């Protein structure tokens, strides 16, 4: 995990980051959102798509309206339905008349407080995009790339005209994605990473949090390797003795920011569930051992 850059951050400012793309940072920084959620506006000047509209905070909605200006909004597109990504879709749709398009609805309750953002239970898309389906507007085409793992309904969007891929929370340059069972799946996450690694035409990634990824396949290869290292570390520790998730975290994540301990535990649990599904480990009374 990379530390956030020094302030001031460009919160609320429309930044033109390439000819078809501008970016607006929401005022919701946290250990899980970095400097905040980045909303992307894709436009050739005659009608735009708004990707990951973000939290329904008045300040952010006003910044989005200013960035859109008099342009028609063709679609409001969501990569997934965590509360830092999709709630602003509803007030934005009401003010612009644009349809909400993208991921399927999903509101999944988990036991106890979440380590990351919870789900948006009121998300209601007008159109759900299947893998490979496209949303088109004047001068742009956004194709859905199914990338379950972080959550089961996660999509990336490929901007065909420029080679940019909007990766939501699936791939970020500042941190690995949190995988929270039971909806989040480590096996799905790794398969989705492998899928992105095979995509040779993606020039750059624009994640919902953190800086653009200018060497995407190199980063994805490293992320796959990192997850495999964590998996092997769990195997080694359990070969020494049975352990709880908390005991594994204490050995695997030395000097971890206390705010991130719960998230680390959930990622370890996701690895353990994946290994259990493959018959490599078992658990009894919250203690895990090799099979």
C-alpha positions in Angstrom: 0.0 0.0 0.0 1.3 3.4 -1.0 0.9 6.5 1.2 -1.4 9.2 -0.1 0.3 12.1 -1.8 0.7 15.4 0.1 -2.2 17.8 -0.1 -3.6 19.8 -1.8 -5.5 17.1 -3.8 -7.6 18.1 -6.9 -10.9 17.4 -5.1 -13.8 18.7 -7.1 -11.7 19.8 -10.1 -12.3 18.5 -13.6 -9.0 17.3 -14.9 -8.6 16.5 -18.6 -6.4 13.4 -18.5 -6.6 12.4 -22.2 -8.6 13.7 -25.2 -11.7 11.6 -24.4 -11.4 11.5 -20.6 -11.7 13.9 -17.7 -11.6 13.0 -14.0 -13.3 14.5 -10.9 -12.1 13.5 -7.4 -14.8 13.0 -4.7 -14.3 14.3 -1.2 -14.3 10.9 0.5 -10.6 10.0 1.4 -10.0 7.0 3.7 -7.6 4.1 4.1 -9.7 2.2 1.6 -10.4 5.0 -1.0 -6.9 6.7 -1.0 -7.6 10.3 -1.8 -11.2 9.6 -2.7 -13.3 8.1 -5.5 -12.4 9.2 -8.9 -15.4 9.7 -11.3 -14.5 9.6 -15.0 -16.4 11.5 -17.7 -15.9 10.1 -21.2 -16.8 12.5 -24.0 -15.9 13.6 -27.5 -17.9 16.8 -26.8 -21.4 15.9 -27.9 -22.6 13.5 -25.2 -20.8 11.9 -22.3 -20.7 8.8 -20.1 -20.1 9.2 -16.3 -18.2 6.3 -14.8 -18.4 5.5 -11.1 -20.4 8.6 -10.1 -19.3 8.0 -6.5 -20.9 8.9 -3.2 -24.1 11.0 -3.1 -22.4 14.0 -1.4 -23.8 17.4 -2.5 -20.2 18.8 -3.0 -19.3 16.0 -5.3 -22.6 16.2 -7.3 -22.1 19.9 -7.8 -18.6 19.3 -9.0 -19.9 16.7 -11.5 -22.6 19.0 -12.8 -20.0 21.7 -13.4 -17.7 19.2 -15.1 -20.5 18.0 -17.4 -21.7 21.5 -18.2 -24.3 21.7 -20.9 -23.4 18.4 -22.4 -26.0 15.6 -22.6 -25.3 12.6 -20.3 -25.8 9.5 -22.4 -25.2 7.0 -19.6 -24.2 6.8 -15.9 -22.0 3.7 -15.6 -21.1 1.8 -12.4 -18.3 -0.8 -12.1 -19.8 -2.2 -8.9 -22.2 -1.2 -6.0 -20.1 -0.3 -3.0 -21.3 2.9 -1.4 -18.2 4.9 -2.6 -19.1 4.1 -6.2 -22.8 4.0 -7.1 -25.1 6.1 -4.8 -24.6 9.3 -6.8 -26.1 7.5 -9.8 -29.6 8.2 -8.6 -29.5 12.0 -8.0 -27.4 12.3 -11.2 -30.0 10.3 -13.2 -32.8 12.5 -11.8 -31.1 15.7 -12.7 -29.9 14.6 -16.2 -32.5 12.0 -17.3 -29.7 9.6 -18.2 -30.0 5.9 -17.7 -28.0 4.0 -15.2 -26.0 1.3 -17.0 -23.4 -1.3 -16.0 -23.1 -3.8 -13.3 -25.9 -5.9 -11.9 -27.5 -4.9 -8.6 -26.1 -6.6 -5.5 -26.7 -5.9 -1.8 -25.0 -8.5 0.3 -25.0 -8.4 4.1 -22.0 -9.7 5.9 -21.7 -10.5 9.6 -20.4 -7.6 11.6 -18.8 -4.3 10.4 -17.1 -4.4 7.0 -13.5 -3.5 6.6 -14.2 -1.7 3.3 -17.2 0.2 2.0 -20.6 -1.6 2.4 -22.9 -2.2 -0.5 -25.4 0.3 -1.9 -28.8 -1.5 -1.5 -30.7 1.1 -3.5 -28.7 0.8 -6.8 -31.2 0.2 -9.6 -29.7 0.0 -13.1 -31.8 0.6 -16.2 -29.6 -1.7 -18.2 -27.2 -4.4 -17.0 -24.2 -5.0 -19.3 -23.1 -8.6 -19.8 -19.5 -9.4 -20.5 -18.6 -8.0 -23.9 -21.6 -5.8 -24.3 -21.0 -2.2 -25.2 -22.5 1.2 -24.4 -21.9 3.7 -27.2 -22.2 7.4 -27.5 -21.0 10.1 -30.0 -17.4 9.3 -30.6 -16.9 6.7 -27.9 -17.5 3.0 -27.1 -17.3 1.5 -23.7 -17.2 -2.3 -23.6 -17.9 -4.3 -20.4 -15.2 -6.7 -19.1 -16.5 -8.9 -16.4 -14.0 -9.0 -13.5 -15.6 -10.7 -10.5 -13.5 -11.2 -7.3 -13.4 -8.0 -5.3 -17.2 -8.4 -5.5 -19.2 -10.7 -7.7 -20.8 -8.0 -9.9 -17.6 -6.1 -10.7 -17.1 -4.8 -14.3 -14.3 -3.0 -16.0 -15.0 -0.7 -19.0 -12.8 -0.6 -22.0 -12.7 2.6 -24.0 -12.2 1.2 -27.5 -11.1 4.4 -29.1 -8.1 5.0 -26.9 -7.1 1.7 -25.3 -7.9 2.9 -21.8 -9.5 0.5 -19.3 -11.5 1.8 -16.3 -10.7 -0.8 -13.6 -12.9 0.3 -10.7 -11.5 -1.4 -7.6 -10.2 -4.5 -9.4 -6.7 -3.2 -10.2 -5.3 -0.1 -8.5 -1.7 1.1 -8.5 -1.6 2.2 -4.8 -3.0 -1.0 -3.2 -4.2 -4.4 -3.8 -8.0 -4.9 -3.8 -9.8 -6.1 -0.7 -11.5 -9.4 -1.2 -14.3 -9.9 1.3 -16.0 -13.3 1.6 -18.6 -14.6 1.1 -19.4 -12.4 -1.9 -15.8 -11.6 -2.7 -13.9 -14.6 -4.0 -10.1 -15.0 -4.2 -10.4 -17.7 -6.9 -12.6 -15.4 -9.0 -10.2 -12.5 -8.3 -7.2 -14.4 -9.5 -9.0 -15.6 -12.7 -10.0 -12.0 -13.4 -6.4 -10.8 -13.0 -5.3 -13.6 -15.4 -7.9 -12.4 -17.8 -6.7 -8.8 -17.8 -3.1 -10.0 -18.2 -4.0 -11.6 -21.5 -5.5 -8.3 -22.8 -2.7 -6.9 -24.9 -4.4 -3.8 -26.2 -5.1 -2.1 -22.9 -2.7 0.9 -23.0 -3.5 2.4 -19.6 -5.7 1.7 -16.5 -7.8 4.3 -14.8 -8.8 3.0 -11.4 -11.5 4.5 -9.2 -8.8 5.2 -6.5 -5.2 6.3 -7.0 -3.1 7.2 -10.0 -3.4 5.9 -13.5 -1.5 2.7 -14.2 0.8 3.2 -17.2 2.3 -0.3 -17.3 -0.8 -2.3 -16.7 0.3 -5.8 -17.7 3.4 -5.5 -15.7 1.4 -4.4 -12.6 -1.1 -7.2 -13.1 1.7 -9.8 -13.4 3.1 -8.5 -10.1 -0.3 -8.6 -8.4 -0.8 -12.2 -9.4 2.7 -13.0 -8.1 1.9 -11.2 -4.8 -1.3 -13.3 -4.3 0.6 -16.5 -5.0 3.2 -15.5 -2.5 0.5 -14.9 0.2 -1.0 -18.3 -0.6 2.3 -20.0 -0.3 3.0 -18.2 3.0 -0.3 -19.5 4.4 0.6 -23.0 3.3 4.0 -22.8 5.1 2.5 -21.4 8.3 -0.2 -24.0 8.5 2.4 -26.7 7.8 4.1 -25.6 11.0 0.9 -25.6 13.1 -2.8 -25.0 12.9 -3.8 -21.3 13.3 -6.7 -18.9 13.4 -7.0 -16.1 10.9 -5.9 -13.6 13.6 -2.8 -15.6 14.3 -2.0 -15.8 10.6 -2.4 -12.1 10.1 -0.1 -11.3 13.0 2.7 -13.4 11.4 2.0 -12.3 7.8 1.5 -8.6 8.2 4.1 -7.2 10.6 3.7 -3.5 11.6 0.5 -3.2 9.7 -1.6 -0.1 10.2 -4.2 -1.1 12.8 -7.0 0.3 10.6 -6.1 -2.3 8.0 -5.9 -5.4 10.2 -9.6 -6.4 9.6 -9.1 -6.1 5.8 -6.0 -8.2 6.0 -7.9 -10.8 7.9 -10.6 -10.9 5.3 -8.1 -11.3 2.5 -6.4 -14.2 4.4 -9.8 -15.8 4.9 -10.5 -15.5 1.2 -7.2 -17.3 0.5 -8.2 -20.0 3.1 -11.6 -20.5 1.5 -9.9 -20.9 -1.9 -7.5 -23.4 -0.5 -10.3 -25.2 1.3 -12.3 -25.5 -2.0 -9.2 -27.1 -3.5 -8.9 -29.6 -0.7 -5.7 -28.3 0.7 -6.8 -27.0 4.1 -9.7 -27.6 6.6 -11.0 -25.7 9.5 -12.6 -26.5 12.8 -13.7 -24.1 15.5 -12.1 -21.2 13.6 -8.7 -22.9 13.4 -7.2 -23.9 10.1 -4.9 -26.8 9.3 -3.5 -28.5 6.2 -5.5 -31.4 4.9 
